[in-house]
Amino acid sequence: MRASFWCSVGLLLPLALLQSGCSVFSAEPLWELAKAGGALVQGAVTEVGPSQARDTVVYAHGPIQRLCVEYNRSSQAADLLPALVAELQAQHIESRVYEAGGRNDQCDIWLRYTASIQWAVPPAGSDYRPYLDRATLVLNGADGRVLATSSFVLDDGLMSMGRWASTRDKLAPAVKALIGPPPQARAS
C-alpha cells in the first residue's frame, strides 16, 4: 500500500501544481520567464543611457545666468528643444528660444545645436520610432565667439539599449559640461 500511495502522490503532485488558483507555480513557466525577461528589458531600456558628454571644450567665460536658444528647423528631433530648455532650467539657467537669424540685442549668449535621429523598433514595440542618435551644443557670445562646445553620441554598447532613454537624459551630461559647475560651486 505504501508504494502505491507514493506512486499516486508522485503522479498527482505535478498535476496539482499545474492547476490554476492559489498555486505558487505557473502552468506555463516559459511564459512567466518571458514576462520576467520583458520586465528586465523594460528596466534596462529606461535606465541605460549615456554616461558622459563627449568632445567638450570650454573657454574662459563668466557664469551663465540666461541665454538664448537658436531654433534649428533642420533638426528632426521633435523633443530635443523641450528637453534642452528643461535641462537648462534644471541648471538654473533662464532661456528663450528664437528663430535662427532673429537676433535679439538682449542676448549676450546664444546656444546653437545640431542633432540627428535614427529609427528602430523598441524591444516591447511593434512600430518604428525615432530616437536621438547624436547632438552637438555650441555656446556663442553675442560677437559670435565660441564659449563652449559639447556633444552627445549614442554608445553602441549593451545592444544600444540607451537609445530608448529620454532625450533629456541623453542631453543632460552635455548640457552640464557646457554650462560648467553648478550654481553653488560657481558662487565660491
C-alpha positions as CSV (number, residue, x, y, z in Angstrom):
1,M,0.0,0.0,0.0
2,R,2.8,2.4,0.7
3,A,4.4,2.0,-2.7
4,S,1.1,2.7,-4.5
5,F,0.4,5.6,-2.2
6,W,3.7,7.3,-3.1
7,C,3.3,6.5,-6.8
8,S,-0.1,8.2,-6.8
9,V,1.2,11.2,-4.9
10,G,4.1,11.3,-7.3
11,L,1.7,11.5,-10.2
12,L,-0.9,13.7,-8.6
13,L,1.5,16.3,-7.1
14,P,2.7,17.6,-10.5
15,L,-0.9,17.8,-11.7
16,A,-1.9,19.7,-8.6
17,L,0.9,22.2,-9.1
18,L,-0.3,22.8,-12.7
19,Q,-3.8,23.8,-11.5
20,S,-4.8,27.4,-11.5
21,G,-5.8,29.1,-8.4
22,C,-3.6,29.6,-5.3
23,S,-0.6,27.7,-6.6
24,V,2.9,29.0,-6.3
25,F,4.0,27.6,-9.7
26,S,2.6,28.5,-13.1
27,A,1.4,26.0,-15.6
28,E,3.4,27.9,-18.2
29,P,6.9,28.5,-16.9
30,L,8.2,29.7,-20.3
31,W,5.5,32.4,-20.4
32,E,6.4,33.5,-16.9
33,L,10.1,33.6,-17.8
34,A,9.3,35.7,-20.9
35,K,7.3,38.1,-18.8
36,A,10.1,38.4,-16.3
37,G,12.6,38.9,-19.1
38,G,10.4,41.6,-20.6
39,A,10.3,43.5,-17.3
40,L,14.1,43.3,-17.1
41,V,14.4,44.6,-20.6
42,Q,12.0,47.4,-19.9
43,G,14.0,48.4,-16.8
44,A,17.2,48.4,-18.8
45,V,15.7,50.4,-21.6
46,T,14.7,53.2,-19.2
47,E,17.8,53.1,-17.0
48,V,20.6,52.7,-19.5
49,G,21.8,55.9,-21.1
50,P,24.8,57.9,-21.9
51,S,27.3,58.2,-19.1
52,Q,29.2,61.3,-20.2
53,A,29.5,64.2,-22.6
54,R,31.9,64.0,-25.4
55,D,34.2,66.4,-27.2
56,T,33.7,69.1,-24.6
57,V,35.7,72.3,-24.9
58,V,35.1,75.2,-22.6
59,Y,36.8,78.5,-23.0
60,A,37.1,81.0,-20.2
61,H,33.8,82.9,-19.7
62,G,31.8,84.2,-16.8
63,P,28.9,82.5,-15.1
64,I,25.9,82.0,-17.2
65,Q,22.5,83.0,-15.8
66,R,20.5,83.4,-19.0
67,L,20.9,82.6,-22.7
68,C,19.0,82.5,-25.9
69,V,18.5,79.3,-27.8
70,E,18.5,79.5,-31.6
71,Y,15.8,77.2,-33.0
72,N,17.2,74.8,-35.6
73,R,14.5,74.0,-38.1
74,S,16.6,71.3,-39.8
75,S,16.8,69.3,-36.6
76,Q,14.4,66.4,-36.9
77,A,14.4,65.5,-33.2
78,A,11.0,66.9,-32.2
79,D,11.6,66.5,-28.4
80,L,15.1,68.0,-28.4
81,L,14.2,71.6,-27.8
82,P,11.8,71.0,-24.9
83,A,14.3,68.6,-23.3
84,L,17.1,71.2,-23.8
85,V,15.1,74.0,-22.2
86,A,14.0,71.8,-19.3
87,E,17.6,70.7,-18.6
88,L,18.8,74.4,-18.7
89,Q,16.1,75.2,-16.3
90,A,17.2,72.4,-14.0
91,Q,20.7,74.0,-14.1
92,H,19.2,77.4,-13.0
93,I,19.7,78.9,-16.5
94,E,16.9,81.1,-17.9
95,S,16.4,80.6,-21.6
96,R,14.4,81.9,-24.5
97,V,14.0,80.4,-27.9
98,Y,14.3,82.5,-31.1
99,E,14.2,81.7,-34.8
100,A,17.6,81.5,-36.5
101,G,18.7,84.9,-37.7
102,G,16.2,86.7,-35.5
103,R,18.8,88.4,-33.4
104,N,17.7,89.9,-30.1
105,D,20.0,92.6,-28.7
106,Q,19.3,91.4,-25.1
107,C,21.1,88.1,-25.7
108,D,24.7,88.0,-24.6
109,I,25.0,84.3,-25.0
110,W,23.5,82.0,-27.7
111,L,23.1,78.3,-27.6
112,R,23.0,76.6,-31.0
113,Y,22.5,72.9,-31.6
114,T,22.6,70.2,-34.3
115,A,21.1,66.8,-33.9
116,S,20.4,63.6,-35.8
117,I,17.9,60.8,-35.2
118,Q,17.7,57.2,-36.2
119,W,14.7,54.9,-36.4
120,A,14.2,51.4,-34.8
121,V,11.6,49.2,-33.2
122,P,11.7,49.3,-29.3
123,P,12.1,46.0,-27.5
124,A,8.4,45.9,-26.4
125,G,7.0,47.7,-29.5
126,S,5.9,46.8,-33.0
127,D,6.3,50.0,-34.9
128,Y,9.4,52.0,-35.8
129,R,10.1,55.1,-33.5
130,P,12.7,57.8,-33.8
131,Y,15.4,58.3,-31.2
132,L,18.1,60.8,-30.7
133,D,21.4,59.5,-32.0
134,R,23.7,62.4,-31.6
135,A,23.6,66.1,-30.7
136,T,26.2,68.9,-30.6
137,L,25.7,72.0,-28.5
138,V,27.6,75.2,-29.0
139,L,27.6,78.3,-26.8
140,N,28.4,81.6,-28.6
141,G,28.9,85.1,-27.3
142,A,26.9,87.9,-28.9
143,D,30.0,88.7,-31.0
144,G,30.0,85.1,-32.4
145,R,33.0,83.9,-30.3
146,V,32.7,80.2,-29.2
147,L,32.5,79.9,-25.5
148,A,32.0,76.2,-25.2
149,T,31.0,73.1,-27.1
150,S,29.8,69.6,-26.0
151,S,28.3,66.6,-27.7
152,F,26.2,63.6,-27.1
153,V,26.9,60.5,-29.2
154,L,24.9,57.3,-28.6
155,D,27.1,54.4,-27.4
156,D,26.6,51.2,-29.3
157,G,27.3,49.0,-26.3
158,L,24.9,46.8,-24.5
159,M,22.8,46.2,-27.7
160,S,22.2,50.0,-27.8
161,M,19.6,49.9,-25.1
162,G,20.4,53.5,-24.2
163,R,18.8,54.6,-27.5
164,W,15.4,54.4,-25.7
165,A,16.4,56.6,-22.8
166,S,14.7,60.0,-22.8
167,T,16.1,62.8,-24.9
168,R,16.6,64.9,-21.7
169,D,18.6,62.1,-20.1
170,K,20.8,61.9,-23.2
171,L,21.4,65.6,-23.3
172,A,21.9,66.2,-19.6
173,P,25.6,65.4,-19.4
174,A,26.4,67.5,-22.5
175,V,24.4,70.5,-21.0
176,K,26.1,70.2,-17.6
177,A,29.5,70.1,-19.3
178,L,28.7,73.0,-21.5
179,I,27.4,75.3,-18.7
180,G,30.0,74.4,-16.2
181,P,29.8,73.7,-12.4
182,P,26.5,74.0,-10.5
183,P,25.5,77.4,-9.1
184,Q,26.7,76.5,-5.6
185,A,30.2,75.8,-7.0
186,R,30.1,79.0,-9.1
187,A,29.5,81.2,-6.0
188,S,32.6,80.0,-4.2
